[in-house]
């Protein structure tokens, strides 16, 4: 069963980084919340939201050593490649 994190209204003056720190969301939890939990929230968790055989996979490949580095490169375009429905849509290299 996926874990869905509760949402909360955040003042518009807060940055995403402040919100993550204030709520103590780890990078891994942020990725799950924006992929698998989001898919379940819109009723598509059985077709999208995770990389599994038989599911539609749109993939973004980032130029970062691992997911824990994403939060420290805030405001920088880390996108190296985008794969949409099995085809390369964007490639920076």
Secondary structure, 3 states (H helix, E strand, C coil): CCCCCCCCCCCCCCCHHHHHHHHCCCHHHHHHHHCHHHHHHCCCCCCCCCCCCCCCCCEEEECCCCHHHHHHHCCCCCEEEEEECCEEEEECC
